[in-house]
Amino acid sequence: GSWTLVQRGSTQLNAWNAFSSPVVNGTGRMIQGLQHFSFDVPSQAWQVWDSNLVMTSGRGYIARAATNGWFRGTLNNGAISFNVTKNASGSSWNLIGNPYPSQLSWSDFLTANLNINGTAYFMKSNVNVNNVVNDYTAINGLMIGAEIPVHQGFFVEANATGAINFTNAMRRAGRTSFYTRANQTVDLIWLKAFQQSDSAQASTTVVGFKADATTGFDRMYDGRLLKGDGSLFVYSLLNQEPMAIQGLPTLTAPVIVPLGVDANAAGTVVFRLDSTNMDPSVRILLEDLQTSTTHNLRQSAYQTQVAAGQNQSGRFRLLVNPFATTTPTIVNNLPIKLYAFNQTLVIDELQGRRVKEVRLTDLSGRVIENWQQPQGESRIELATTAANGVYLLTVITKDGTVQTDRVLVRY
């Protein structure tokens, strides 16, 4: 039979909402808004959309000042398909949407549709700026229990051209939010950054640690950065590629995650630990190589001056240390000296301290070599078979001190 589904949008004049029709043959007129757009995949650009036309089930649309959605008709039910497109070059963002009058399990949807990467992107509008989509909130397979709200529109990245399929088995009932941070079982860090002069345009990046994640690109756990038109964006870097979400293996050793910051204008930028569910003993620090500062984000926010443009040159890094006793720090601030000479790792000026363990890891935290209780009173030399490159050398002494520094292995 015929139903009427009413969904509340934003009453703000400049706010954008992304929709998908939950009824058969729904039209854009069912969305009360000032402007309507669809997204053209080949050109990766917005196109004005005639709201008199029928909305395709599974496709996403956006409307400005969409105060309400009055969807009247037969509710979508059963199997629904919609084609996504992978462009031959450049980006392949597709705007799709939940076609059901119920929640959609994100994990079930991803398992059934291998031709899209595992991150969904939801619009965040800055209502103080006309016609601007400020940023996107991203979720992926790291967020346990994530669900797509009723007739919600969102972006995905296609990795192959073809149909995506929605089924009743993916439908859920009861919840209205994407996911609940408090209920997460995967270790996650939400890092927020914003310009001190405009905290409303904040940007957030997520780093998570999961047993089956790798240090490379994982479809389910890594999400590339999708930028809006905001004034500042923060992101992690994976092989120099900006990431909104980055998944890494379970944390067993200190890990350094390179960060990037894009700012439209120079000024003071504030970095803040927005949230984390990691054990309180885990140190979460921001390293600013330009100012030689290592700051504990669990204690307070960090602020510094940032130039306009892209800041991907390795200035900022997120340091995550599972050892509660000490913080990874610059070697020059410590009595023990750590360095590499050709194929030899050198631990010098021990001053009688006994070493329990030595680890050599790559910059993503993957353990390359490990030594247990190496012998030496004041100096230890260890031969390494690691390839040429920059690594992290971590020394754990029997008195509980943990020290980490970068070393260059070069033949």
C-alpha positions as a printed NumPy array, in Angstrom:
array([[  0.   ,   0.   ,   0.   ],
       [  0.901,   3.693,   0.067],
       [  2.846,   5.152,   2.983],
       [  4.06 ,   8.601,   3.992],
       [  7.548,   8.758,   5.524],
       [  8.523,  12.108,   7.063],
       [ 12.221,  12.807,   7.692],
       [ 13.477,  15.98 ,   9.329],
       [ 16.344,  17.793,   7.608],
       [ 18.102,  20.996,   8.596],
       [ 16.217,  24.258,   9.009],
       [ 19.402,  26.244,   8.307],
       [ 19.205,  28.176,   5.055],
       [ 22.712,  27.195,   3.899],
       [ 22.817,  23.589,   5.152],
       [ 23.002,  20.727,   2.666],
       [ 21.452,  17.297,   3.18 ],
       [ 22.094,  14.15 ,   1.152],
       [ 19.088,  11.929,   0.437],
       [ 18.029,   8.759,  -1.313],
       [ 14.413,   7.899,  -2.003],
       [ 12.902,   5.202,   0.286],
       [  9.79 ,   4.887,  -1.915],
       [  9.18 ,   3.56 ,  -5.404],
       [  9.216,   6.31 ,  -8.06 ],
       [  9.848,   9.099,  -5.552],
       [ 10.557,  12.544,  -7.014],
       [ 12.736,  15.4  ,  -5.861],
       [  9.59 ,  17.376,  -5.067],
       [  9.234,  15.159,  -2.018],
       [ 12.345,  16.865,  -0.611],
       [ 11.551,  20.395,   0.522],
       [ 14.65 ,  22.309,  -0.485],
       [ 15.804,  25.431,  -2.305],
       [ 18.241,  23.7  ,  -4.648],
       [ 18.694,  20.108,  -5.807],
       [ 21.849,  18.515,  -7.224],
       [ 23.061,  15.12 ,  -8.366],
       [ 26.704,  14.084,  -8.741],
       [ 28.189,  13.29 , -12.153],
       [ 30.817,  10.55 , -11.821],
       [ 32.748,  11.013, -15.128],
       [ 33.336,  14.718, -14.455],
       [ 33.398,  14.336, -10.648],
       [ 31.227,  17.458, -10.403],
       [ 27.833,  18.549,  -9.097],
       [ 25.008,  19.003, -11.582],
       [ 21.741,  20.864, -11.119],
       [ 18.986,  18.263, -10.984],
       [ 15.37 ,  18.728, -12.044],
       [ 13.41 ,  17.89 ,  -8.909],
       [ 10.394,  16.893, -11.032],
       [ 12.271,  13.799, -12.166],
       [ 11.956,  10.382, -10.542],
       [ 14.778,   9.509,  -8.145],
       [ 16.66 ,   6.296,  -8.921],
       [ 16.601,   3.891,  -5.966],
       [ 20.098,   3.517,  -4.504],
       [ 21.321,   6.823,  -5.921],
       [ 22.12 ,   9.829,  -3.749],
       [ 20.992,  13.442,  -4.208],
       [ 21.523,  16.629,  -2.234],
       [ 19.269,  19.559,  -1.406],
       [ 19.908,  22.906,   0.307],
       [ 17.733,  23.994,   3.221],
       [ 15.903,  20.674,   3.031],
       [ 13.712,  21.159,   6.084],
       [ 11.657,  18.006,   5.542],
       [ 11.419,  14.992,   3.297],
       [  7.81 ,  13.919,   2.659],
       [  8.102,  10.588,   0.89 ],
       [  4.732,   9.221,  -0.21 ],
       [  4.189,   5.942,  -2.021],
       [  5.104,   2.286,  -1.872],
       [  8.095,   1.735,   0.399],
       [ 11.174,   0.159,  -1.181],
       [ 11.544,  -3.488,  -0.237],
       [ 13.524,  -6.493,  -1.403],
       [ 16.525,  -6.559,  -3.747],
       [ 17.623,  -3.226,  -5.25 ],
       [ 20.603,  -2.615,  -7.567],
       [ 22.396,   0.528,  -8.657],
       [ 25.47 ,   0.874, -10.893],
       [ 28.65 ,   2.611,  -9.715],
       [ 31.426,   3.746, -12.043],
       [ 35.208,   3.47 , -11.815],
       [ 36.793,   6.199, -13.94 ],
       [ 39.784,   5.307, -16.124],
       [ 41.848,   7.992, -14.401],
       [ 41.484,  10.341, -11.478],
       [ 38.943,   9.979,  -8.695],
       [ 35.905,   7.704,  -8.763],
       [ 33.564,   9.119,  -6.132],
       [ 29.941,   7.958,  -6.464],
       [ 27.009,   9.436,  -4.53 ],
       [ 24.737,   6.57 ,  -3.482],
       [ 22.127,   6.181,  -0.753],
       [ 20.262,   3.823,   1.533],
       [ 17.056,   3.007,  -0.432],
       [ 15.178,   1.566,   2.53 ],
       [ 12.921,   3.064,   5.217],
       [ 15.223,   1.377,   7.756],
       [ 18.881,   1.332,   8.8  ],
       [ 21.427,  -0.456,   6.599],
       [ 24.277,  -2.568,   8.038],
       [ 27.496,  -1.148,   6.638],
       [ 29.529,  -4.333,   7.206],
       [ 26.916,  -6.522,   5.497],
       [ 26.713,  -4.091,   2.582],
       [ 30.514,  -4.076,   2.142],
       [ 30.78 ,  -7.846,   2.298],
       [ 28.307,  -8.16 ,  -0.582],
       [ 29.748,  -5.354,  -2.751],
       [ 33.442,  -5.776,  -3.447],
       [ 33.496,  -3.133,  -6.215],
       [ 33.504,  -0.263,  -3.704],
       [ 36.094,   0.553,  -1.078],
       [ 34.999,   0.229,   2.53 ],
       [ 34.586,   3.866,   3.582],
       [ 31.371,   5.908,   3.514],
       [ 31.473,   9.719,   3.565],
       [ 28.655,  11.863,   4.964],
       [ 28.258,  15.602,   4.412],
       [ 28.961,  18.143,   7.15 ],
       [ 27.823,  21.664,   6.251],
       [ 29.145,  24.893,   7.7  ],
       [ 25.876,  26.809,   7.868],
       [ 27.692,  30.13 ,   8.237],
       [ 28.983,  29.956,   4.678],
       [ 26.658,  30.007,   1.68 ],
       [ 26.613,  26.921,  -0.554],
       [ 29.588,  25.222,   1.092],
       [ 30.003,  21.562,   2.028],
       [ 32.576,  22.027,   4.757],
       [ 33.8  ,  18.49 ,   5.324],
       [ 32.782,  14.848,   5.428],
       [ 32.353,  12.438,   8.306],
       [ 33.823,   9.058,   7.373],
       [ 33.117,   5.556,   8.666],
       [ 34.444,   2.174,   7.557],
       [ 35.073,  -1.381,   8.658],
       [ 37.02 ,  -0.252,  11.728],
       [ 33.77 ,   1.034,  13.253],
       [ 32.008,  -2.01 ,  14.649],
       [ 28.227,  -1.987,  14.209],
       [ 28.163,   0.985,  11.816],
       [ 24.798,   1.547,  10.134],
       [ 23.535,   3.893,   7.42 ],
       [ 20.429,   5.859,   8.526],
       [ 17.086,   5.78 ,   6.736],
       [ 17.328,   7.1  ,   3.116],
       [ 20.734,   8.669,   3.885],
       [ 22.835,   9.754,   0.902],
       [ 26.632,   9.303,   1.052],
       [ 29.763,   9.024,  -1.068],
       [ 31.736,   5.858,  -1.78 ],
       [ 34.819,   5.24 ,  -3.906],
       [ 34.384,   2.699,  -6.684],
       [ 37.246,   0.314,  -7.402],
       [ 35.428,  -1.315, -10.341],
       [ 32.469,  -0.457, -12.529],
       [ 29.346,  -2.522, -11.92 ],
       [ 26.231,  -3.009,  -9.843],
       [ 26.   ,  -2.614,  -6.09 ],
       [ 23.25 ,  -4.62 ,  -4.459],
       [ 20.98 ,  -3.864,  -1.518],
       [ 18.979,  -6.668,   0.119],
       [ 16.546,  -7.032,   3.002],
       [ 19.154,  -9.099,   4.874],
       [ 21.237,  -5.917,   5.266],
       [ 18.411,  -3.977,   6.913],
       [ 18.422,  -3.103,  10.604],
       [ 15.962,  -1.4  ,  12.957],
       [ 16.119,   0.802,  16.029],
       [ 19.143,   3.082,  15.809],
       [ 19.332,   6.583,  14.303],
       [ 23.1  ,   7.268,  14.504],
       [ 25.936,   5.955,  12.284],
       [ 27.645,   4.163,  15.184],
       [ 28.391,   4.633,  18.87 ],
       [ 31.961,   5.496,  19.84 ],
       [ 31.487,   4.179,  23.368],
       [ 30.672,   0.671,  22.111],
       [ 33.715,   0.216,  19.885],
       [ 35.972,  -2.798,  20.435],
       [ 38.64 ,  -1.79 ,  17.902],
       [ 41.293,   0.617,  19.264],
       [ 40.524,   3.992,  17.647],
       [ 41.911,   7.528,  17.822],
       [ 39.939,  10.542,  16.579],
       [ 42.297,  13.513,  16.028],
       [ 40.693,  16.908,  15.435],
       [ 42.31 ,  20.065,  14.049],
       [ 40.913,  23.558,  13.497],
       [ 42.059,  27.115,  13.05 ],
       [ 41.921,  29.023,  16.308],
       [ 40.043,  31.825,  14.556],
       [ 37.308,  29.471,  13.307],
       [ 36.756,  26.386,  15.46 ],
       [ 33.46 ,  25.678,  13.664],
       [ 35.352,  24.449,  10.599],
       [ 37.069,  21.564,  12.365],
       [ 38.483,  18.539,  10.537],
       [ 38.884,  15.052,  12.007],
       [ 41.043,  12.098,  10.999],
       [ 40.862,   8.582,  12.449],
       [ 43.609,   6.027,  13.123],
       [ 42.658,   2.519,  14.236],
       [ 44.454,  -0.682,  15.191],
       [ 42.975,  -4.076,  14.242],
       [ 44.505,  -7.552,  14.093],
       [ 43.747,  -8.195,  10.401],
       [ 44.728,  -4.717,   9.186],
       [ 48.041,  -4.275,   7.374],
       [ 50.481,  -1.423,   6.86 ],
       [ 49.391,  -1.171,   3.203],
       [ 46.058,  -0.077,   1.772],
       [ 43.206,  -2.21 ,   3.148],
       [ 39.866,  -1.903,   1.366],
       [ 37.887,  -2.338,   4.578],
       [ 40.024,  -0.223,   6.914],
       [ 41.644,   2.59 ,   4.909],
       [ 39.675,   5.502,   3.506],
       [ 41.164,   8.14 ,   1.232],
       [ 40.543,  11.786,   2.047],
       [ 37.455,  13.321,   0.441],
       [ 37.751,  17.086,   0.798],
       [ 34.919,  19.576,   0.895],
       [ 35.378,  23.316,   0.657],
       [ 36.485,  24.016,   4.218],
       [ 39.39 ,  26.171,   5.294],
       [ 41.423,  23.403,   6.96 ],
       [ 41.839,  19.632,   6.674],
       [ 43.873,  17.186,   8.751],
       [ 44.669,  13.674,   7.564],
       [ 47.14 ,  10.822,   7.952],
       [ 49.461,   9.789,   5.149],
       [ 49.753,   6.278,   3.709],
       [ 52.554,   6.109,   1.148],
       [ 52.211,   9.905,   0.842],
       [ 48.488,   9.608,   0.045],
       [ 46.061,  11.562,   2.277],
       [ 43.753,   9.324,   4.309],
       [ 40.609,  10.216,   6.241],
       [ 40.806,   6.876,   8.088],
       [ 43.866,   4.65 ,   8.403],
       [ 43.83 ,   1.126,   9.797],
       [ 47.016,  -0.436,  11.176],
       [ 47.848,  -3.806,  12.784],
       [ 47.267,  -4.337,  16.509],
       [ 49.557,  -2.046,  18.494],
       [ 52.5  ,  -3.97 ,  19.984],
       [ 55.298,  -1.416,  19.584],
       [ 55.566,   2.375,  19.254],
       [ 54.059,   3.561,  15.956],
       [ 54.579,   6.835,  14.119],
       [ 51.817,   7.952,  11.729],
       [ 52.752,  10.843,   9.398],
       [ 50.157,  13.618,   9.282],
       [ 49.274,  16.315,   6.779],
       [ 47.482,  19.622,   7.219],
       [ 45.986,  21.729,   4.425],
       [ 45.141,  25.322,   5.381],
       [ 43.663,  28.016,   3.161],
       [ 45.32 ,  30.72 ,   5.224],
       [ 48.245,  30.996,   7.628],
       [ 47.407,  31.133,  11.308],
       [ 47.219,  29.271,  14.587],
       [ 46.045,  25.671,  14.263],
       [ 44.84 ,  23.664,  17.253],
       [ 45.287,  19.876,  17.395],
       [ 43.07 ,  18.072,  19.884],
       [ 42.472,  14.465,  20.843],
       [ 38.765,  14.403,  20.074],
       [ 38.2  ,  10.908,  21.432],
       [ 39.85 ,   7.529,  21.963],
       [ 38.882,   4.182,  23.415],
       [ 42.475,   3.004,  23.803],
       [ 43.813,   1.912,  27.173],
       [ 44.694,   4.969,  29.316],
       [ 48.278,   3.711,  29.594],
       [ 48.844,   4.189,  25.845],
       [ 50.604,   7.47 ,  25.127],
       [ 49.121,   9.51 ,  22.258],
       [ 51.433,  12.309,  21.227],
       [ 51.767,  14.873,  18.487],
       [ 55.254,  15.553,  17.203],
       [ 56.013,  18.878,  15.531],
       [ 59.421,  18.505,  13.886],
       [ 59.582,  22.168,  12.928],
       [ 59.458,  23.311,  16.558],
       [ 61.124,  20.149,  17.975],
       [ 58.089,  19.589,  20.188],
       [ 56.535,  16.324,  21.361],
       [ 53.18 ,  17.029,  23.016],
       [ 50.979,  14.664,  25.05 ],
       [ 47.491,  15.022,  23.559],
       [ 45.907,  13.174,  26.469],
       [ 46.872,  16.08 ,  28.72 ],
       [ 45.892,  19.045,  26.548],
       [ 45.49 ,  20.353,  23.009],
       [ 48.51 ,  21.531,  21.032],
       [ 48.561,  24.738,  19.026],
       [ 51.114,  26.115,  16.614],
       [ 51.517,  28.401,  13.625],
       [ 50.851,  26.787,  10.233],
       [ 51.577,  28.278,   6.833],
       [ 48.965,  28.459,   4.084],
       [ 48.845,  25.562,   1.632],
       [ 49.69 ,  21.893,   2.014],
       [ 51.878,  20.835,   4.935],
       [ 52.813,  17.284,   3.96 ],
       [ 56.574,  17.617,   4.28 ],
       [ 56.761,  15.503,   7.438],
       [ 56.326,  18.319,   9.93 ],
       [ 53.576,  16.652,  11.98 ],
       [ 53.428,  13.065,  13.195],
       [ 51.138,  11.136,  15.501],
       [ 53.096,   8.954,  17.93 ],
       [ 51.27 ,   6.099,  19.63 ],
       [ 53.258,   4.308,  22.321],
       [ 51.833,   1.208,  24.081],
       [ 54.473,   1.364,  26.798],
       [ 53.306,   3.344,  29.807],
       [ 56.702,   4.033,  31.347],
       [ 58.127,   6.6  ,  28.962],
       [ 57.431,   8.558,  25.803],
       [ 59.186,   8.097,  22.439],
       [ 61.449,  11.133,  22.29 ],
       [ 64.285,  12.664,  20.315],
       [ 67.514,  10.875,  21.115],
       [ 69.441,  14.055,  21.893],
       [ 67.233,  14.591,  24.949],
       [ 68.268,  11.231,  26.442],
       [ 71.469,   9.863,  28.014],
       [ 71.361,   6.729,  25.855],
       [ 72.434,   7.251,  22.259],
       [ 70.809,   5.246,  19.473],
       [ 72.133,   5.246,  15.933],
       [ 73.087,   3.035,  12.99 ],
       [ 76.474,   2.696,  11.343],
       [ 76.243,   0.871,   8.031],
       [ 74.735,  -2.541,   8.941],
       [ 75.231,  -2.129,  12.684],
       [ 72.753,  -0.759,  15.231],
       [ 74.496,   0.98 ,  18.098],
       [ 73.133,   1.477,  21.631],
       [ 75.668,   3.662,  23.4  ],
       [ 76.224,   5.264,  26.823],
       [ 74.116,   2.742,  28.723],
       [ 75.937,   3.631,  31.953],
       [ 75.389,   0.163,  33.401],
       [ 71.698,  -0.126,  32.549],
       [ 70.72 ,  -3.612,  31.416],
       [ 68.751,  -3.965,  28.192],
       [ 65.75 ,  -6.29 ,  28.178],
       [ 64.749,  -5.971,  24.512],
       [ 65.655,  -4.155,  21.301],
       [ 63.218,  -3.77 ,  18.392],
       [ 63.759,  -2.467,  14.88 ],
       [ 60.471,  -1.466,  13.202],
       [ 59.512,   0.352,  10.043],
       [ 57.723,   3.703,  10.298],
       [ 54.3  ,   2.048,  10.333],
       [ 55.246,  -0.047,  13.379],
       [ 55.88 ,  -3.406,  11.644],
       [ 58.625,  -5.298,  13.514],
       [ 61.625,  -6.009,  11.26 ],
       [ 64.013,  -7.507,  13.84 ],
       [ 63.941,  -8.218,  17.552],
       [ 66.664,  -8.986,  20.089],
       [ 66.093, -10.319,  23.633],
       [ 68.488,  -9.368,  26.465],
       [ 71.487,  -8.371,  24.343],
       [ 74.661,  -8.155,  26.418],
       [ 76.697,  -5.009,  27.099],
       [ 77.582,  -2.754,  30.031],
       [ 77.996,   0.595,  28.3  ],
       [ 77.614,  -0.148,  24.584],
       [ 75.802,  -2.75 ,  22.479],
       [ 76.328,  -3.361,  18.767],
       [ 73.796,  -5.436,  16.805],
       [ 74.142,  -6.554,  13.182],
       [ 71.027,  -5.974,  11.1  ],
       [ 69.885,  -7.456,   7.811],
       [ 67.305,  -4.702,   7.192],
       [ 67.271,  -3.095,   3.75 ],
       [ 68.399,   0.475,   3.221],
       [ 65.98 ,   2.934,   4.782],
       [ 64.772,   4.835,   7.827],
       [ 63.577,   2.763,  10.79 ],
       [ 62.557,   3.125,  14.428],
       [ 64.965,   1.658,  16.969],
       [ 63.32 ,   0.941,  20.338],
       [ 65.276,  -0.019,  23.456],
       [ 63.539,  -1.383,  26.568],
       [ 65.725,  -1.552,  29.681],
       [ 65.172,  -3.801,  32.685],
       [ 64.355,  -0.779,  34.836],
       [ 61.337,  -0.079,  32.614],
       [ 62.725,   2.737,  30.438],
       [ 61.575,   2.743,  26.814],
       [ 63.417,   4.888,  24.279],
       [ 62.725,   5.164,  20.56 ],
       [ 64.5  ,   7.059,  17.805],
       [ 64.824,   7.089,  14.049],
       [ 67.899,   5.443,  12.557],
       [ 69.17 ,   5.276,   8.985],
       [ 70.359,   1.898,   7.785],
       [ 72.605,   2.308,   4.769],
       [ 75.03 ,  -0.111,   3.169]])
